[in-house]
Amino acid sequence: MSITYLLTDSPVGPLRLVSDGEHLTGLFFAEHRHAPERAGTEVGLGEAPAVLREAVVQLADYFAGRRTDFDLPLAAEGTPFQQRVWALLRQIPYGRTRSYGQLAAELGQPGASRAVGLANGRNPLSIVVPCHRVVGADGSLTGYGGGAERKRALLDLERGSASVGDQLF
């Protein structure tokens, strides 16, 4: 399969959407910690695989407040533990948060909050797999691959604190 990527603007800055032709395999911010090098071929919206075009539509709906969940074929590469953590992230409701410790307990490994944090930080599908919804035990904003400002902006957007259509970044 051919790897392609599409650059698109968003209220939280430019996003790089990556696909294997059938699945969304990555969604990265311009300054994204742990983002891979730009492997693959850059495409424009017109020649992008259907999954990338649909991701652009769904992201626009999310930022406009019309979408609370994503319905895209996903294929993120990760260890079995990372996959389990990422699956739990998708279960966190829109506008809500969970702590690393809560996720570790849900995995049946209450002492694994640090490992959950590391897996969360390696999530290659930001926003779509909502790692921004994970906070410290005291509710504090902790690390985020796209930066703490973006994490705050996404949480504010979901809580209705950001004006729809306003540029967050």
Secondary structure, 3 states (H helix, E strand, C coil): CCCEEEEECCCCCCEEEEECCCCEEEEEECCCCCCCCCCCEECCHHHCCHHHHHHHHHHHHHHCCCCCCCCCCECCCCCHHHHHHHHHHCCCCCCCCEEHHHHHHHCCCCCCHHHHHHHHHCCCECCCCCHHHEECCCCCCCCCCCCHHHHHHHHHHHCCCCCCCCCCC
